[in-house]
Amino acid sequence: MKLILVKLDQLNLKRDNLKFSVTVTLKKDVLDPQGKVVHQTLENMGINSITNLRQGKYFEIDKNENNEPKAKEKLNEVCKKLLVNMTIEDFKIFRLDK
């Protein structure tokens, strides 16, 4: 009986799990030296069709939550407190389908 309850609990956790992506980029006015180096390297390799390149960070986050607005609000707080330097970076949160 205990094994059945554990399995049901695990199934409920999977049902309540939301998946999000967070994309962090430098603000438009902030210089991106790393992006410039990658862009210049691509040009040196003969790839001249790219007109601009900026580098950023990407996170995939699973949240044990069934309320999407509440989960996004919490992720917004996580971004502002830890993942993003709000002085020089912007971020976007997207829900991912399973």
N, CA and C of each residue as an Amber inpcrd file, in Angstrom:
protein
   294
   0.8300000  -1.1970000   0.0000000   0.0000000   0.0000000   0.0000000
   0.8710000   1.2570000   0.0000000   1.9570000   1.2200000   0.7920000
   2.8490000   2.3770000   0.8660000   3.4830000   2.6670000  -0.4920000
   3.8520000   1.5980000  -1.2110000   4.4520000   1.7500000  -2.5370000
   3.4680000   2.4290000  -3.4900000   2.2110000   2.0770000  -3.4170000
   1.1900000   2.6950000  -4.2750000   1.0610000   4.1860000  -3.9600000
   1.0730000   4.5510000  -2.6940000   0.9770000   5.9580000  -2.3130000
   2.1910000   6.7380000  -2.7890000   3.3600000   6.1450000  -2.7090000
   4.5790000   6.8100000  -3.1980000   4.4800000   7.0330000  -4.7000000
   4.0330000   6.0240000  -5.4390000   3.8880000   6.1610000  -6.8950000
   2.8700000   7.2500000  -7.2400000   1.7430000   7.2860000  -6.5380000
   0.7430000   8.3310000  -6.7770000   1.3210000   9.7090000  -6.4860000
   2.0920000   9.8010000  -5.4170000   2.7320000  11.0690000  -5.0710000
   3.6950000  11.5000000  -6.1710000   4.4690000  10.5690000  -6.7080000
   5.4000000  10.8920000  -7.7910000   4.6490000  11.3430000  -9.0370000
   3.5320000  10.6950000  -9.3380000   2.7260000  11.1020000 -10.4930000
   2.1790000  12.5100000 -10.3030000   1.7520000  12.8460000  -9.1040000
   1.2550000  14.1900000  -8.8160000   2.3600000  15.2180000  -8.9710000
   3.5850000  14.8800000  -8.5490000   4.6980000  15.8080000  -8.7120000
   4.9470000  16.0880000 -10.1810000   4.8690000  15.0640000 -11.0160000
   5.0920000  15.2540000 -12.4480000   3.9900000  16.1270000 -13.0510000
   2.7640000  15.9540000 -12.5720000   1.6470000  16.7250000 -13.1170000
   1.7750000  18.2020000 -12.7460000   2.3030000  18.4780000 -11.5530000
   2.4130000  19.8500000 -11.0800000   3.7120000  20.5200000 -11.4980000
   4.5070000  19.8510000 -12.3010000   5.8050000  20.3840000 -12.6790000
   5.6660000  21.2410000 -13.9380000   6.0450000  22.5100000 -13.8380000
   6.0630000  23.4080000 -14.9930000   7.5100000  23.6330000 -15.4050000
   7.7420000  23.7880000 -16.6860000   9.0900000  24.0000000 -17.2070000
   9.1500000  25.3710000 -17.8770000  10.1910000  26.1300000 -17.5250000
  10.3720000  27.4720000 -18.0690000  11.7770000  27.6320000 -18.6240000
  11.9170000  28.5440000 -19.5550000  13.2380000  28.9600000 -19.9920000
  13.3930000  30.4390000 -19.6300000  14.6030000  30.7800000 -19.2410000
  14.9340000  32.1760000 -18.9530000  16.0950000  32.5460000 -19.8640000
  15.9020000  33.5700000 -20.6660000  16.9490000  34.0710000 -21.5520000
  17.4120000  35.4170000 -21.0210000  18.7130000  35.5200000 -20.7660000
  19.3040000  36.7460000 -20.2320000  20.2210000  37.3260000 -21.3050000
  20.0120000  38.5990000 -21.6220000  20.8470000  39.2740000 -22.6120000
  21.3120000  40.6150000 -22.0620000  22.4270000  41.0840000 -22.5970000
  22.8740000  42.4220000 -22.2260000  21.8980000  43.4510000 -22.7780000
  21.6960000  44.5250000 -22.0590000  20.8430000  45.6070000 -22.5540000
  21.4560000  46.1570000 -23.8440000  20.6120000  46.7130000 -24.6780000
  21.0300000  47.1690000 -26.0120000  22.1810000  48.1710000 -25.9650000
  22.2210000  49.0320000 -24.9370000  23.2410000  50.0710000 -24.8580000
  24.5600000  49.5810000 -24.2600000  24.5960000  48.3330000 -23.7840000
  25.7960000  47.8010000 -23.1410000  26.6540000  47.1010000 -24.1880000
  27.9390000  47.4260000 -24.2160000  28.8550000  46.7770000 -25.1490000
  28.9580000  45.2960000 -24.8320000  29.1080000  44.4900000 -25.8740000
  29.2140000  43.0400000 -25.7300000  30.5190000  42.5740000 -26.3770000
  31.6490000  42.6950000 -25.6680000  32.9320000  42.3300000 -26.2700000
  33.0120000  40.8570000 -26.6650000  32.4090000  39.9770000 -25.8810000
  32.4520000  38.5600000 -26.2160000  31.6590000  38.2870000 -27.5000000
  30.5110000  38.9220000 -27.6300000  29.7280000  38.7940000 -28.8510000
  30.4830000  39.3340000 -30.0590000  31.2050000  40.4350000 -29.8580000
  32.0030000  41.0130000 -30.9560000  33.0880000  40.0410000 -31.4110000
  33.7550000  39.3790000 -30.4540000  34.8120000  38.4280000 -30.7920000
  34.2400000  37.2560000 -31.5880000  33.0920000  36.7290000 -31.1620000
  32.4590000  35.6280000 -31.8810000  32.0700000  36.0840000 -33.2910000
  31.5060000  37.2680000 -33.3910000  31.1110000  37.8040000 -34.7030000
  32.3270000  37.9640000 -35.6170000  33.4030000  38.5280000 -35.0880000
  34.6240000  38.7160000 -35.8800000  35.2140000  37.3670000 -36.3060000
  35.1790000  36.3910000 -35.4150000  35.6930000  35.0570000 -35.7400000
  34.8890000  34.4260000 -36.8620000  33.5810000  34.5730000 -36.8210000
  32.7380000  34.0380000 -37.8980000  33.0690000  34.7150000 -39.2280000
  33.2700000  36.0350000 -39.1970000  33.6570000  36.7380000 -40.4280000
  34.9970000  36.2240000 -40.9410000  35.9370000  35.9860000 -40.0300000
  37.2460000  35.4510000 -40.4350000  37.1250000  34.0520000 -41.0270000
  36.1020000  33.3190000 -40.6450000  35.8590000  31.9820000 -41.1880000
  35.1040000  32.0430000 -42.5150000  34.7880000  33.2490000 -42.9820000
  34.1090000  33.4190000 -44.2560000  32.5990000  33.5000000 -44.1450000
  32.0760000  33.5440000 -42.9370000  30.6230000  33.6620000 -42.7520000
  30.3080000  35.1460000 -42.5870000  29.9360000  35.7740000 -43.6900000
  29.7490000  37.2230000 -43.7180000  28.2860000  37.6590000 -43.7180000
  27.3710000  36.6990000 -43.6520000  25.9510000  37.0520000 -43.7420000
  25.3590000  37.4720000 -42.3930000  26.1010000  37.3080000 -41.3060000
  25.6020000  37.7100000 -39.9890000  25.9310000  39.1800000 -39.7750000
  24.9210000  39.9820000 -39.5290000  25.1370000  41.4250000 -39.3870000
  25.3810000  41.8510000 -37.9450000  24.8800000  41.0920000 -36.9860000
  25.0820000  41.4390000 -35.5810000  24.9620000  40.1660000 -34.7470000
  25.7270000  40.1060000 -33.6680000  25.6800000  38.9530000 -32.7850000
  25.9030000  39.4230000 -31.3660000  25.0100000  39.0060000 -30.4700000
  25.1560000  39.3210000 -29.0450000  25.0390000  38.0310000 -28.2580000
  25.8490000  37.9200000 -27.2450000  25.8670000  36.7180000 -26.4250000
  25.0170000  36.9100000 -25.1840000  24.4780000  35.8110000 -24.6690000
  23.6800000  35.8770000 -23.4530000  23.7930000  34.6050000 -22.6510000
  22.8430000  34.4190000 -21.7360000  22.7800000  33.2230000 -20.9030000
  21.4010000  32.6050000 -21.0720000  21.3410000  31.2890000 -20.9080000
  20.0860000  30.5580000 -21.0610000  19.9430000  29.5800000 -19.9080000
  18.7770000  29.5730000 -19.2770000  18.4840000  28.6620000 -18.1780000
  17.1970000  27.9140000 -18.4810000  17.1530000  26.6170000 -18.1640000
  15.9020000  25.8590000 -18.1640000  15.6140000  25.4970000 -16.7240000
  14.4190000  25.8220000 -16.2830000  14.0680000  25.6600000 -14.8750000
  12.7580000  24.8880000 -14.7640000  12.7920000  23.7950000 -13.9940000
  11.5740000  23.0490000 -13.6630000  11.0750000  23.5550000 -12.3200000
   9.7960000  23.8230000 -12.2480000   9.2080000  24.3630000 -11.0220000
   8.0630000  23.4600000 -10.5980000   8.1010000  22.9980000  -9.3600000
   7.0320000  22.1560000  -8.8300000   5.8660000  23.0590000  -8.4210000
   5.0780000  23.3970000  -9.4040000   3.9950000  24.3770000  -9.2200000
   2.9430000  24.0960000 -10.2770000   1.6760000  24.2800000  -9.9560000
   0.6300000  24.1030000 -10.9620000  -0.0450000  25.4140000 -11.3360000
   0.3740000  26.5080000 -10.7360000  -0.1900000  27.8250000 -11.0080000
   0.8450000  28.6210000 -11.8040000   0.6340000  28.7280000 -13.1180000
   1.6320000  29.3530000 -13.9820000   1.9270000  30.8150000 -13.6180000
   0.9210000  31.6620000 -13.3840000   1.2380000  33.0510000 -13.0160000
   2.0590000  33.1500000 -11.7240000   1.7320000  32.3280000 -10.7460000
   2.4780000  32.3330000  -9.4910000   3.9140000  31.8430000  -9.7170000
   4.0650000  30.8110000 -10.5460000   5.4040000  30.2830000 -10.8500000
   6.2440000  31.3340000 -11.5650000   5.6510000  32.0490000 -12.5160000
   6.3860000  33.1010000 -13.2300000   6.7790000  34.2320000 -12.2950000
   5.8970000  34.5590000 -11.3660000   6.1990000  35.6110000 -10.3940000
   7.4140000  35.2180000  -9.5430000   7.4550000  33.9690000  -9.1020000
   8.5900000  33.4850000  -8.3060000   9.8700000  33.4700000  -9.1360000
   9.7740000  33.0440000 -10.3980000  10.9530000  33.0350000 -11.2720000
  11.4480000  34.4540000 -11.5420000  10.5270000  35.3800000 -11.6660000
  10.8900000  36.7800000 -11.8410000  11.7380000  37.2530000 -10.6610000
  11.3360000  36.8560000  -9.4670000  12.0670000  37.2010000  -8.2570000
  13.4550000  36.5360000  -8.2450000  13.5150000  35.2690000  -8.6490000
  14.7920000  34.5460000  -8.7210000  15.7420000  35.2410000  -9.6890000
  15.2090000  35.6530000 -10.8320000  16.0300000  36.3450000 -11.8330000
  16.6030000  37.6390000 -11.2680000  15.7550000  38.4250000 -10.6470000
  16.1930000  39.7220000 -10.1290000  17.1710000  39.5830000  -8.9770000
  17.0380000  38.5120000  -8.1830000  17.9090000  38.3450000  -7.0200000
  19.2270000  37.6510000  -7.3370000  19.2410000  36.7650000  -8.3630000
  20.4390000  35.9600000  -8.5680000  20.9000000  35.8390000 -10.0170000
  19.9990000  35.5490000 -10.9310000  20.4110000  35.1890000 -12.2840000
  20.7800000  36.3690000 -13.1690000  20.2650000  37.5480000 -12.8530000
  20.3950000  38.6960000 -13.7560000  21.0190000  39.8760000 -13.0230000
  21.9590000  40.5350000 -13.6870000  22.4800000  41.8090000 -13.1950000
  21.5850000  42.8870000 -13.7970000  20.6460000  43.3750000 -13.0220000
  19.6100000  44.2710000 -13.5360000  20.1630000  45.5970000 -14.0560000
  21.3790000  45.9380000 -13.6980000  21.9780000  47.1810000 -14.1840000
  22.3210000  47.0790000 -15.6620000  22.8000000  45.9010000 -16.1000000
  23.2820000  45.7810000 -17.4820000  22.5810000  44.7010000 -18.2990000
  21.6800000  43.9270000 -17.6730000  21.0500000  42.8120000 -18.3800000
  19.5270000  42.8960000 -18.3480000  18.9250000  42.3370000 -19.3890000
  17.4770000  42.1430000 -19.4780000  17.2030000  40.6420000 -19.4630000
  15.9700000  40.2630000 -19.1700000  15.6300000  38.8460000 -19.2100000
  14.1960000  38.6490000 -19.6740000  13.9520000  37.4300000 -20.1980000
  12.6150000  37.0430000 -20.6170000  12.3570000  35.6320000 -20.0960000
  11.1430000  35.4050000 -19.6270000  10.7390000  34.1040000 -19.1210000
   9.6940000  33.5280000 -20.0620000   9.9060000  32.2810000 -20.4950000
   8.9620000  31.6060000 -21.3790000   8.5800000  30.2550000 -20.7860000
   7.3360000  29.8840000 -20.9310000   6.9020000  28.5400000 -20.5240000
   7.2580000  27.5710000 -21.6350000   7.8360000  26.4490000 -21.2740000
   8.1650000  25.4020000 -22.2450000   7.1310000  24.3020000 -22.1400000
   6.7380000  23.7390000 -23.2770000   5.8350000  22.5920000 -23.2650000
   6.6510000  21.3470000 -22.9790000   6.0440000  20.4280000 -22.3110000
   6.7340000  19.1800000 -21.9640000   6.8310000  18.2770000 -23.1570000
